[in-house]
């Protein structure tokens, strides 16, 4: 059986196997990776199952003790080498992302740049993970708090940002001293393979990074989560799947981080710069064809500016060019699968059937690929479940409110709490409203806020824990308290 099978994908060599204990290997089973832009097969990758998942965990467990005690500077040097190699392969990674996820190439380049930035950020932080030292309350001993790696970690990444999620999760885990089992999304395994190949070439020790592709994600989770050697799961995906994984992790008391769904309220108040709000809303809504957990989900407009915003927003939405990600000037790529596009069509039908006014788009685009028109709806009756659910589509739902209090109440009237957006010229108002929005992140007068130095995550059904910044690394560290007796008389002499 071949140990290292590759394919040429748009002129770039991409490993097709699983990466286990420092080597690429085959399984004898394969599944196809499709291009959502035309429905063709990009490549076929090795299909891992429970046996391969356990092999990956075996390797991670064997490597954990050694990796934990690698000196911070040595670990950081590996990160710096990986960052340099990532930049050298920027074109290959961006091209592969376009082919398997469908996103426009400009967006793929933007994702690459942000992902590489996360890796550089982690490299810079490894030597700056600190504990605390304090006197005990009664005296006589010292309270020392240090941190140690959680241990072997299972990282599950989504298809919509295949490089960013892999770099953000694996970077934090490895920086903290944890070994990893990375499970790629079945729609985008090739991007994950290129990322792991970079870590291999950079010299990360065998077993620290393991990669499993699979057509049956549940079988992999079922094999790993009950294993007492697994100490951490980090998942990005839907709230439903996250809840299922939490249930499975509970039996083994596995440390869990969950970055789940969102219902991003995009609030534009009466004193907002409307032109700025429109530009940011178009980006925040239609980036990645709306397939993002932090996308603008409900655009909530104060009545005083609603008509102006709506007119300008519809005009901009109608100018967006839909097409293949490699075509020049394309703004919106395809929906990830045919089934997902059918769901989008049903969603639009539900809105219109409930009385929503269709202002732009609303139809699947015939021909090759899974394209859907950028769609704008004005919604008057918001007493429907789909008005508080994640759209995950190039569909903008516009709502009108009469007061700031009503805007806050509607923004919070959802089980989700990931990201919100607020547009106002008044700084005091911005702080006052932001503090009342029940979310983990607020973009003030901006629609994009991902940053390596920032803590990314939500509340309520949007998840547990944070990714990015110092918080992202500490998610993979456990505090350890040392009570150290200090006998000052012995230390200073009996006369003390």
VENUR-V7721 format. One record per backbone hydrogen bond with DSSP energy under -0.5 kcal/mol. NH is the residue of the N-H (numbers start at 1). CO is the residue of the C=O. E is the energy in kcal/mol with one decimal. If there is no record, write none. Layout:
((NH CO E) (NH CO E))
//
This chain:
((7 14 -1.9) (9 7 -0.8) (9 12 -3.4) (10 8 -0.7) (12 9 -1.5) (14 7 -2.6) (16 5 -2.9) (17 5 -0.6) (18 25 -2.7) (19 211 -1.9) (20 18 -0.7) (20 23 -2.7) (22 209 -0.6) (23 20 -1.3) (25 18 -2.6) (26 2 -0.7) (31 45 -1.9) (33 43 -3.0) (34 32 -0.5) (35 40 -3.0) (36 34 -0.7) (38 35 -1.5) (39 35 -3.2) (42 33 -3.4) (43 33 -0.9) (45 31 -2.3) (46 16 -3.2) (47 29 -2.4) (48 46 -0.8) (48 213 -2.6) (53 49 -2.2) (54 50 -2.3) (55 51 -1.9) (56 52 -2.4) (57 53 -2.2) (58 54 -2.9) (59 55 -2.2) (60 56 -2.2) (61 57 -2.9) (62 58 -2.3) (63 59 -1.7) (64 60 -1.1) (65 61 -0.6) (67 63 -2.5) (68 64 -2.6) (69 65 -1.1) (70 67 -1.3) (75 71 -2.6) (76 72 -2.6) (77 73 -2.0) (78 74 -1.4) (79 75 -1.6) (80 76 -2.5) (81 77 -2.3) (82 78 -2.4) (83 79 -2.6) (84 80 -2.1) (85 81 -2.3) (86 82 -2.7) (87 83 -2.1) (88 84 -1.8) (89 85 -1.3) (89 86 -0.7) (90 87 -1.3) (93 89 -2.5) (94 90 -2.6) (95 91 -2.6) (96 92 -2.3) (97 93 -2.3) (98 94 -2.1) (99 95 -2.1) (100 96 -2.3) (101 97 -2.4) (102 97 -0.6) (102 98 -1.6) (105 325 -2.5) (107 104 -0.7) (108 104 -2.1) (109 105 -2.7) (110 106 -1.9) (111 107 -2.6) (112 108 -2.5) (113 109 -2.5) (114 110 -2.1) (115 111 -2.6) (116 112 -2.9) (117 113 -1.8) (118 114 -1.8) (119 115 -1.8) (120 116 -2.2) (121 117 -2.4) (122 118 -2.5) (123 119 -2.0) (124 120 -1.9) (125 121 -1.1) (125 122 -0.6) (126 122 -1.4) (128 125 -2.6) (129 126 -0.6) (130 128 -0.7) (132 145 -2.1) (134 143 -1.9) (136 141 -1.9) (142 484 -2.7) (143 134 -3.4) (144 142 -0.8) (144 482 -2.6) (145 132 -2.5) (145 143 -0.5) (146 144 -0.5) (146 480 -3.0) (148 478 -2.3) (150 476 -2.4) (153 179 -2.4) (154 232 -2.9) (155 153 -0.6) (155 181 -2.9) (156 154 -0.5) (156 234 -2.9) (157 155 -0.6) (157 183 -2.0) (162 159 -0.7) (165 161 -2.3) (166 162 -0.8) (167 163 -2.9) (168 164 -2.7) (169 165 -2.2) (170 166 -2.4) (171 167 -1.7) (172 168 -1.3) (173 169 -2.5) (174 170 -2.8) (175 171 -2.2) (176 172 -1.8) (177 173 -0.6) (177 174 -0.9) (178 173 -2.8) (180 208 -2.6) (181 153 -2.7) (182 210 -3.6) (183 155 -3.3) (183 181 -0.5) (184 182 -0.6) (184 212 -1.5) (188 185 -1.0) (192 188 -0.9) (193 189 -2.1) (194 190 -2.2) (195 191 -2.1) (196 192 -2.6) (197 193 -2.3) (198 194 -1.6) (199 195 -1.6) (200 196 -2.4) (201 197 -2.4) (202 198 -2.2) (203 199 -0.9) (203 200 -0.9) (204 199 -2.0) (207 209 -0.5) (208 205 -2.0) (209 205 -0.5) (210 180 -0.8) (211 19 -2.8) (212 182 -2.7) (219 216 -0.5) (220 216 -1.1) (221 217 -2.2) (222 218 -2.8) (223 219 -1.3) (224 220 -1.8) (225 221 -2.6) (227 224 -1.5) (230 227 -1.6) (231 152 -2.2) (232 152 -1.0) (233 255 -2.4) (234 154 -2.6) (235 257 -2.4) (236 156 -1.6) (237 259 -1.9) (242 238 -2.3) (243 239 -2.4) (244 240 -1.7) (245 241 -2.5) (246 242 -2.4) (247 243 -2.0) (248 244 -1.9) (249 245 -2.7) (250 246 -1.7) (251 247 -0.7) (252 249 -0.8) (253 250 -1.1) (254 249 -1.9) (255 231 -1.1) (257 233 -2.4) (258 464 -2.1) (259 235 -2.9) (260 258 -0.7) (260 462 -2.4) (266 298 -3.1) (267 265 -0.7) (267 421 -3.3) (268 266 -0.5) (268 300 -2.8) (269 267 -0.6) (269 423 -2.3) (272 269 -1.7) (274 272 -1.1) (277 273 -2.5) (278 274 -2.6) (279 275 -2.2) (280 276 -2.6) (281 277 -2.3) (282 278 -2.4) (283 279 -1.7) (284 280 -3.0) (285 281 -2.5) (286 282 -2.4) (287 283 -1.7) (289 286 -1.7) (290 287 -1.4) (291 288 -2.1) (292 290 -1.6) (295 292 -1.5) (296 284 -0.9) (297 264 -2.8) (297 295 -0.6) (298 264 -1.7) (299 397 -2.6) (300 266 -2.1) (300 298 -0.8) (301 299 -0.6) (301 399 -3.1) (302 268 -2.4) (303 401 -2.4) (305 302 -1.7) (306 302 -1.0) (307 303 -0.6) (309 305 -2.7) (310 306 -2.7) (311 307 -2.5) (312 308 -2.2) (313 309 -3.0) (314 310 -2.6) (315 311 -1.7) (316 312 -1.9) (317 313 -2.6) (318 314 -2.3) (319 315 -0.6) (319 316 -0.7) (320 316 -0.6) (320 317 -0.9) (322 320 -0.5) (323 332 -2.1) (327 324 -1.7) (330 327 -1.4) (331 321 -2.7) (332 321 -2.2) (335 370 -3.7) (341 337 -1.9) (342 338 -2.1) (343 339 -1.7) (344 340 -1.9) (345 341 -2.2) (346 342 -2.1) (347 343 -2.2) (348 344 -2.4) (349 345 -2.1) (350 346 -2.1) (351 347 -2.1) (352 348 -2.6) (353 349 -2.6) (354 350 -1.1) (354 351 -0.7) (355 352 -1.7) (356 351 -2.3) (357 378 -2.8) (358 356 -0.6) (359 357 -0.7) (359 376 -2.8) (360 376 -1.4) (362 373 -0.5) (365 371 -2.3) (366 364 -0.6) (370 36 -2.1) (371 369 -0.6) (373 363 -2.7) (375 394 -2.7) (376 360 -1.9) (377 396 -3.0) (378 357 -2.7) (379 377 -0.6) (379 398 -3.0) (380 378 -0.6) (382 380 -0.8) (384 382 -1.1) (387 384 -1.6) (388 385 -2.2) (389 386 -0.6) (393 290 -0.5) (395 393 -2.1) (396 375 -3.1) (397 297 -0.6) (397 395 -0.5) (398 377 -3.2) (398 396 -0.6) (399 299 -3.1) (401 301 -2.6) (407 403 -1.9) (408 404 -2.4) (409 405 -2.4) (410 406 -2.5) (411 407 -2.5) (412 408 -2.0) (413 409 -0.6) (413 410 -0.8) (414 412 -2.2) (420 441 -1.8) (421 265 -2.7) (422 443 -2.7) (423 267 -2.3) (424 422 -0.5) (427 425 -0.7) (430 426 -2.3) (431 427 -2.2) (432 428 -2.6) (433 429 -2.8) (434 430 -2.2) (435 431 -2.3) (436 433 -1.3) (437 433 -0.7) (437 434 -1.0) (438 436 -0.5) (439 437 -2.1) (440 417 -1.1) (440 418 -1.2) (441 418 -1.5) (443 420 -2.7) (444 442 -0.7) (445 422 -2.9) (445 443 -0.7) (454 451 -1.9) (456 454 -0.7) (456 467 -3.7) (457 455 -0.5) (459 417 -2.3) (461 415 -2.6) (462 459 -2.1) (463 460 -1.3) (464 258 -1.7) (467 456 -2.6) (469 452 -3.2) (472 468 -2.0) (473 469 -0.9) (474 470 -2.4) (475 471 -1.3) (476 473 -2.0) (477 474 -1.5) (478 148 -3.3) (480 146 -3.3) (482 144 -3.8) (483 481 -0.5) (484 142 -2.4) (484 482 -0.8) (485 483 -0.6) (486 140 -2.2) (487 485 -0.5) (488 486 -1.1) (491 487 -2.1) (492 488 -2.5) (493 489 -1.4) (496 493 -2.1))
//
